[in-house]
Structure formats: structure tokens, C-alpha cells
Amino acid sequence: MDYFSPMDEVNILAKLADLKEDHYHQLLTLSAMMELLIEKGVLSREEIAQKTTELDSSKARPPYPTA
């Protein structure tokens, strides 16, 4: 069994925190873009919801391993 040193664990947690921060900013940007498209009348909330449902139901399997 592999063991991580305390410093390795700190580094892993720091990387995870960075990923969470990046994810937050990506979602914020996406939300802003969607709101602008809705405000400008390019898309409706219903169209976005419909496409989301369509894409979600069409995915065959997750791109990552599940255990």
C-alpha cells in the first residue's frame, strides 16, 4: 500500500482547492453567458432546459471511471 507524506497530502488538497476554484469560475462564466443570451432573446430558458435534458439523456457512459 502506498502512503503519502503529510506534505504530499497538503499538496493534493491544495490542488483540489485550485480545481474547485477553477470550476466555480467556469460555472460563473457559463451562467453569465446563458443569462446574456436569454436577456438578448437569442435563447429561452426552455430551450436551454430542453437541450440540457437531451444531452444528458444521450450520454452513453461517464467519461471517468465509476467504482
Biopython code that builds the backbone (N, CA, C, O; Angstrom):
import numpy as np
from Bio.PDB.StructureBuilder import StructureBuilder

atoms = [
    (1, "MET", "N", (0.838, -1.180, 0.000)),
    (1, "MET", "CA", (0.000, 0.000, 0.000)),
    (1, "MET", "C", (0.883, 1.243, 0.000)),
    (1, "MET", "O", (1.856, 1.326, 0.750)),
    (2, "ASP", "N", (0.532, 2.209, -0.851)),
    (2, "ASP", "CA", (1.288, 3.459, -0.916)),
    (2, "ASP", "C", (0.779, 4.430, 0.141)),
    (2, "ASP", "O", (-0.423, 4.557, 0.371)),
    (3, "TYR", "N", (1.714, 5.100, 0.768)),
    (3, "TYR", "CA", (1.356, 6.108, 1.760)),
    (3, "TYR", "C", (1.882, 7.456, 1.298)),
    (3, "TYR", "O", (2.953, 7.549, 0.698)),
    (4, "PHE", "N", (1.124, 8.482, 1.581)),
    (4, "PHE", "CA", (1.530, 9.830, 1.235)),
    (4, "PHE", "C", (2.101, 10.503, 2.469)),
    (4, "PHE", "O", (1.615, 10.314, 3.584)),
    (5, "SER", "N", (3.125, 11.279, 2.251)),
    (5, "SER", "CA", (3.667, 12.059, 3.356)),
    (5, "SER", "C", (2.681, 13.185, 3.673)),
    (5, "SER", "O", (1.838, 13.514, 2.838)),
    (6, "PRO", "N", (2.772, 13.765, 4.838)),
    (6, "PRO", "CA", (1.883, 14.895, 5.152)),
    (6, "PRO", "C", (1.998, 16.025, 4.125)),
    (6, "PRO", "O", (1.003, 16.676, 3.807)),
    (7, "MET", "N", (3.186, 16.254, 3.615)),
    (7, "MET", "CA", (3.360, 17.314, 2.611)),
    (7, "MET", "C", (2.672, 16.936, 1.304)),
    (7, "MET", "O", (2.086, 17.792, 0.641)),
    (8, "ASP", "N", (2.739, 15.658, 0.928)),
    (8, "ASP", "CA", (2.026, 15.193, -0.264)),
    (8, "ASP", "C", (0.527, 15.429, -0.108)),
    (8, "ASP", "O", (-0.143, 15.867, -1.043)),
    (9, "GLU", "N", (0.009, 15.134, 1.081)),
    (9, "GLU", "CA", (-1.415, 15.336, 1.328)),
    (9, "GLU", "C", (-1.786, 16.810, 1.244)),
    (9, "GLU", "O", (-2.836, 17.157, 0.703)),
    (10, "VAL", "N", (-0.937, 17.672, 1.773)),
    (10, "VAL", "CA", (-1.182, 19.120, 1.688)),
    (10, "VAL", "C", (-1.201, 19.562, 0.232)),
    (10, "VAL", "O", (-2.057, 20.351, -0.166)),
    (11, "ASN", "N", (-0.267, 19.059, -0.561)),
    (11, "ASN", "CA", (-0.211, 19.421, -1.978)),
    (11, "ASN", "C", (-1.443, 18.936, -2.737)),
    (11, "ASN", "O", (-1.974, 19.648, -3.590)),
    (12, "ILE", "N", (-1.892, 17.732, -2.425)),
    (12, "ILE", "CA", (-3.094, 17.192, -3.072)),
    (12, "ILE", "C", (-4.310, 18.040, -2.720)),
    (12, "ILE", "O", (-5.115, 18.371, -3.591)),
    (13, "LEU", "N", (-4.441, 18.391, -1.446)),
    (13, "LEU", "CA", (-5.568, 19.220, -1.021)),
    (13, "LEU", "C", (-5.516, 20.611, -1.652)),
    (13, "LEU", "O", (-6.554, 21.173, -2.000)),
    (14, "ALA", "N", (-4.326, 21.161, -1.799)),
    (14, "ALA", "CA", (-4.180, 22.468, -2.440)),
    (14, "ALA", "C", (-4.587, 22.397, -3.914)),
    (14, "ALA", "O", (-5.233, 23.312, -4.426)),
    (15, "LYS", "N", (-4.213, 21.324, -4.586)),
    (15, "LYS", "CA", (-4.601, 21.148, -5.986)),
    (15, "LYS", "C", (-6.115, 20.999, -6.107)),
    (15, "LYS", "O", (-6.725, 21.546, -7.025)),
    (16, "LEU", "N", (-6.712, 20.265, -5.186)),
    (16, "LEU", "CA", (-8.159, 20.110, -5.184)),
    (16, "LEU", "C", (-8.853, 21.455, -4.984)),
    (16, "LEU", "O", (-9.845, 21.753, -5.648)),
    (17, "ALA", "N", (-8.333, 22.254, -4.079)),
    (17, "ALA", "CA", (-8.897, 23.586, -3.851)),
    (17, "ALA", "C", (-8.788, 24.441, -5.106)),
    (17, "ALA", "O", (-9.719, 25.173, -5.440)),
    (18, "ASP", "N", (-7.658, 24.355, -5.804)),
    (18, "ASP", "CA", (-7.485, 25.104, -7.054)),
    (18, "ASP", "C", (-8.492, 24.648, -8.105)),
    (18, "ASP", "O", (-9.068, 25.470, -8.817)),
    (19, "LEU", "N", (-8.701, 23.341, -8.201)),
    (19, "LEU", "CA", (-9.665, 22.814, -9.170)),
    (19, "LEU", "C", (-11.074, 23.304, -8.850)),
    (19, "LEU", "O", (-11.830, 23.669, -9.750)),
    (20, "LYS", "N", (-11.420, 23.310, -7.574)),
    (20, "LYS", "CA", (-12.741, 23.785, -7.175)),
    (20, "LYS", "C", (-12.905, 25.261, -7.524)),
    (20, "LYS", "O", (-13.975, 25.674, -7.970)),
    (21, "GLU", "N", (-11.871, 26.049, -7.327)),
    (21, "GLU", "CA", (-11.916, 27.475, -7.665)),
    (21, "GLU", "C", (-12.080, 27.657, -9.176)),
    (21, "GLU", "O", (-12.882, 28.479, -9.618)),
    (22, "ASP", "N", (-11.327, 26.896, -9.963)),
    (22, "ASP", "CA", (-11.445, 26.964, -11.420)),
    (22, "ASP", "C", (-12.846, 26.557, -11.866)),
    (22, "ASP", "O", (-13.435, 27.198, -12.737)),
    (23, "HIS", "N", (-13.370, 25.507, -11.277)),
    (23, "HIS", "CA", (-14.703, 25.017, -11.614)),
    (23, "HIS", "C", (-15.744, 26.100, -11.314)),
    (23, "HIS", "O", (-16.641, 26.341, -12.123)),
    (24, "TYR", "N", (-15.627, 26.741, -10.170)),
    (24, "TYR", "CA", (-16.543, 27.816, -9.798)),
    (24, "TYR", "C", (-16.518, 28.935, -10.841)),
    (24, "TYR", "O", (-17.572, 29.407, -11.269)),
    (25, "HIS", "N", (-15.333, 29.358, -11.248)),
    (25, "HIS", "CA", (-15.223, 30.449, -12.221)),
    (25, "HIS", "C", (-15.769, 30.042, -13.589)),
    (25, "HIS", "O", (-16.372, 30.862, -14.280)),
    (26, "GLN", "N", (-15.566, 28.798, -13.983)),
    (26, "GLN", "CA", (-16.122, 28.321, -15.250)),
    (26, "GLN", "C", (-17.646, 28.319, -15.207)),
    (26, "GLN", "O", (-18.297, 28.735, -16.166)),
    (27, "LEU", "N", (-18.215, 27.850, -14.099)),
    (27, "LEU", "CA", (-19.672, 27.846, -13.968)),
    (27, "LEU", "C", (-20.233, 29.255, -13.915)),
    (27, "LEU", "O", (-21.293, 29.520, -14.483)),
    (28, "LEU", "N", (-19.545, 30.154, -13.249)),
    (28, "LEU", "CA", (-19.975, 31.544, -13.189)),
    (28, "LEU", "C", (-19.985, 32.175, -14.580)),
    (28, "LEU", "O", (-20.931, 32.875, -14.941)),
    (29, "THR", "N", (-18.939, 31.930, -15.354)),
    (29, "THR", "CA", (-18.863, 32.450, -16.715)),
    (29, "THR", "C", (-19.966, 31.862, -17.585)),
    (29, "THR", "O", (-20.614, 32.586, -18.341)),
    (30, "LEU", "N", (-20.181, 30.557, -17.483)),
    (30, "LEU", "CA", (-21.240, 29.909, -18.251)),
    (30, "LEU", "C", (-22.609, 30.478, -17.878)),
    (30, "LEU", "O", (-23.432, 30.737, -18.757)),
    (31, "SER", "N", (-22.855, 30.673, -16.590)),
    (31, "SER", "CA", (-24.130, 31.239, -16.143)),
    (31, "SER", "C", (-24.328, 32.645, -16.684)),
    (31, "SER", "O", (-25.423, 32.999, -17.121)),
    (32, "ALA", "N", (-23.274, 33.443, -16.657)),
    (32, "ALA", "CA", (-23.357, 34.806, -17.180)),
    (32, "ALA", "C", (-23.667, 34.793, -18.675)),
    (32, "ALA", "O", (-24.488, 35.580, -19.146)),
    (33, "MET", "N", (-23.015, 33.906, -19.417)),
    (33, "MET", "CA", (-23.252, 33.809, -20.860)),
    (33, "MET", "C", (-24.693, 33.389, -21.142)),
    (33, "MET", "O", (-25.341, 33.939, -22.032)),
    (34, "MET", "N", (-25.193, 32.414, -20.382)),
    (34, "MET", "CA", (-26.567, 31.962, -20.581)),
    (34, "MET", "C", (-27.555, 33.102, -20.285)),
    (34, "MET", "O", (-28.509, 33.310, -21.034)),
    (35, "GLU", "N", (-27.323, 33.826, -19.203)),
    (35, "GLU", "CA", (-28.214, 34.928, -18.850)),
    (35, "GLU", "C", (-28.207, 36.011, -19.933)),
    (35, "GLU", "O", (-29.257, 36.558, -20.272)),
    (36, "LEU", "N", (-27.044, 36.315, -20.467)),
    (36, "LEU", "CA", (-26.958, 37.312, -21.540)),
    (36, "LEU", "C", (-27.701, 36.844, -22.790)),
    (36, "LEU", "O", (-28.410, 37.630, -23.418)),
    (37, "LEU", "N", (-27.546, 35.577, -23.154)),
    (37, "LEU", "CA", (-28.242, 35.049, -24.323)),
    (37, "LEU", "C", (-29.758, 35.092, -24.127)),
    (37, "LEU", "O", (-30.500, 35.356, -25.074)),
    (38, "ILE", "N", (-30.216, 34.834, -22.906)),
    (38, "ILE", "CA", (-31.644, 34.898, -22.602)),
    (38, "ILE", "C", (-32.120, 36.352, -22.637)),
    (38, "ILE", "O", (-33.154, 36.652, -23.232)),
    (39, "GLU", "N", (-31.371, 37.250, -22.003)),
    (39, "GLU", "CA", (-31.740, 38.667, -21.986)),
    (39, "GLU", "C", (-31.820, 39.253, -23.392)),
    (39, "GLU", "O", (-32.678, 40.092, -23.666)),
    (40, "LYS", "N", (-30.931, 38.818, -24.283)),
    (40, "LYS", "CA", (-30.904, 39.342, -25.645)),
    (40, "LYS", "C", (-31.913, 38.642, -26.560)),
    (40, "LYS", "O", (-32.055, 39.001, -27.729)),
    (41, "GLY", "N", (-32.602, 37.649, -26.022)),
    (41, "GLY", "CA", (-33.613, 36.955, -26.806)),
    (41, "GLY", "C", (-33.063, 35.939, -27.781)),
    (41, "GLY", "O", (-33.782, 35.483, -28.670)),
    (42, "VAL", "N", (-31.801, 35.577, -27.632)),
    (42, "VAL", "CA", (-31.190, 34.598, -28.529)),
    (42, "VAL", "C", (-31.686, 33.193, -28.183)),
    (42, "VAL", "O", (-31.972, 32.394, -29.075)),
    (43, "LEU", "N", (-31.785, 32.901, -26.896)),
    (43, "LEU", "CA", (-32.273, 31.612, -26.404)),
    (43, "LEU", "C", (-33.282, 31.856, -25.294)),
    (43, "LEU", "O", (-33.294, 32.913, -24.664)),
    (44, "SER", "N", (-34.131, 30.856, -25.068)),
    (44, "SER", "CA", (-35.053, 30.930, -23.936)),
    (44, "SER", "C", (-34.599, 29.925, -22.878)),
    (44, "SER", "O", (-33.828, 29.010, -23.169)),
    (45, "ARG", "N", (-35.075, 30.101, -21.669)),
    (45, "ARG", "CA", (-34.754, 29.149, -20.604)),
    (45, "ARG", "C", (-35.255, 27.750, -20.968)),
    (45, "ARG", "O", (-34.616, 26.745, -20.659)),
    (46, "GLU", "N", (-36.402, 27.710, -21.626)),
    (46, "GLU", "CA", (-36.975, 26.430, -22.027)),
    (46, "GLU", "C", (-36.082, 25.713, -23.030)),
    (46, "GLU", "O", (-35.890, 24.501, -22.938)),
    (47, "GLU", "N", (-35.532, 26.462, -23.991)),
    (47, "GLU", "CA", (-34.640, 25.854, -24.979)),
    (47, "GLU", "C", (-33.383, 25.308, -24.304)),
    (47, "GLU", "O", (-32.905, 24.226, -24.644)),
    (48, "ILE", "N", (-32.862, 26.058, -23.357)),
    (48, "ILE", "CA", (-31.668, 25.601, -22.640)),
    (48, "ILE", "C", (-31.994, 24.346, -21.835)),
    (48, "ILE", "O", (-31.221, 23.388, -21.840)),
    (49, "ALA", "N", (-33.124, 24.345, -21.148)),
    (49, "ALA", "CA", (-33.529, 23.174, -20.356)),
    (49, "ALA", "C", (-33.739, 21.968, -21.255)),
    (49, "ALA", "O", (-33.334, 20.858, -20.910)),
    (50, "GLN", "N", (-34.369, 22.176, -22.406)),
    (50, "GLN", "CA", (-34.614, 21.073, -23.344)),
    (50, "GLN", "C", (-33.297, 20.495, -23.850)),
    (50, "GLN", "O", (-33.129, 19.276, -23.899)),
    (51, "LYS", "N", (-32.371, 21.360, -24.224)),
    (51, "LYS", "CA", (-31.079, 20.885, -24.736)),
    (51, "LYS", "C", (-30.296, 20.174, -23.642)),
    (51, "LYS", "O", (-29.625, 19.177, -23.910)),
    (52, "THR", "N", (-30.372, 20.670, -22.425)),
    (52, "THR", "CA", (-29.696, 20.032, -21.303)),
    (52, "THR", "C", (-30.221, 18.622, -21.093)),
    (52, "THR", "O", (-29.449, 17.680, -20.915)),
    (53, "THR", "N", (-31.540, 18.484, -21.115)),
    (53, "THR", "CA", (-32.157, 17.164, -20.965)),
    (53, "THR", "C", (-31.746, 16.247, -22.102)),
    (53, "THR", "O", (-31.429, 15.077, -21.888)),
    (54, "GLU", "N", (-31.753, 16.783, -23.304)),
    (54, "GLU", "CA", (-31.367, 15.997, -24.490)),
    (54, "GLU", "C", (-29.929, 15.497, -24.382)),
    (54, "GLU", "O", (-29.658, 14.319, -24.614)),
    (55, "LEU", "N", (-29.023, 16.383, -24.034)),
    (55, "LEU", "CA", (-27.620, 15.995, -23.929)),
    (55, "LEU", "C", (-27.391, 15.016, -22.788)),
    (55, "LEU", "O", (-26.604, 14.078, -22.913)),
    (56, "ASP", "N", (-28.083, 15.237, -21.675)),
    (56, "ASP", "CA", (-27.920, 14.356, -20.529)),
    (56, "ASP", "C", (-28.418, 12.950, -20.829)),
    (56, "ASP", "O", (-27.801, 11.972, -20.409)),
    (57, "SER", "N", (-29.514, 12.841, -21.543)),
    (57, "SER", "CA", (-30.059, 11.519, -21.836)),
    (57, "SER", "C", (-29.300, 10.805, -22.949)),
    (57, "SER", "O", (-29.401, 9.585, -23.078)),
    (58, "SER", "N", (-28.547, 11.539, -23.747)),
    (58, "SER", "CA", (-27.830, 10.912, -24.856)),
    (58, "SER", "C", (-26.455, 10.388, -24.471)),
    (58, "SER", "O", (-25.839, 9.647, -25.237)),
    (59, "LYS", "N", (-25.974, 10.759, -23.313)),
    (59, "LYS", "CA", (-24.636, 10.278, -22.959)),
    (59, "LYS", "C", (-24.699, 8.807, -22.588)),
    (59, "LYS", "O", (-25.532, 8.387, -21.785)),
    (60, "ALA", "N", (-23.815, 8.043, -23.178)),
    (60, "ALA", "CA", (-23.826, 6.593, -23.004)),
    (60, "ALA", "C", (-23.252, 6.197, -21.647)),
    (60, "ALA", "O", (-23.843, 5.385, -20.934)),
    (61, "ARG", "N", (-22.133, 6.753, -21.301)),
    (61, "ARG", "CA", (-21.488, 6.425, -20.034)),
    (61, "ARG", "C", (-20.595, 7.589, -19.638)),
    (61, "ARG", "O", (-20.172, 8.375, -20.486)),
    (62, "PRO", "N", (-20.313, 7.694, -18.353)),
    (62, "PRO", "CA", (-19.471, 8.806, -17.918)),
    (62, "PRO", "C", (-18.046, 8.671, -18.479)),
    (62, "PRO", "O", (-17.561, 7.557, -18.680)),
    (63, "PRO", "N", (-17.384, 9.797, -18.729)),
    (63, "PRO", "CA", (-16.026, 9.753, -19.284)),
    (63, "PRO", "C", (-14.972, 9.435, -18.238)),
    (63, "PRO", "O", (-13.774, 9.513, -18.513)),
    (64, "TYR", "N", (-15.411, 9.080, -17.047)),
    (64, "TYR", "CA", (-14.489, 8.791, -15.949)),
    (64, "TYR", "C", (-14.897, 7.458, -15.307)),
    (64, "TYR", "O", (-16.057, 7.056, -15.393)),
    (65, "PRO", "N", (-13.958, 6.788, -14.677)),
    (65, "PRO", "CA", (-14.300, 5.500, -14.068)),
    (65, "PRO", "C", (-15.212, 5.675, -12.858)),
    (65, "PRO", "O", (-15.048, 6.606, -12.071)),
    (66, "THR", "N", (-16.161, 4.780, -12.726)),
    (66, "THR", "CA", (-17.021, 4.767, -11.545)),
    (66, "THR", "C", (-16.793, 3.450, -10.827)),
    (66, "THR", "O", (-16.696, 2.393, -11.451)),
    (67, "ALA", "N", (-16.712, 3.528, -9.542)),
    (67, "ALA", "CA", (-16.436, 2.305, -8.773)),
    (67, "ALA", "C", (-17.536, 2.015, -7.801)),
    (67, "ALA", "O", (-17.470, 1.025, -7.072)),
]
sb = StructureBuilder()
sb.init_structure("model")
sb.init_model(0)
sb.init_chain("A")
sb.init_seg("    ")
for serial, (resi, resn, name, xyz) in enumerate(atoms, 1):
    if name == "N":
        sb.init_residue(resn, " ", resi, " ")
    sb.init_atom(name, np.array(xyz, "f"), 0.0, 1.0, " ", f" {name:<3s}", serial, name[0])
structure = sb.get_structure()
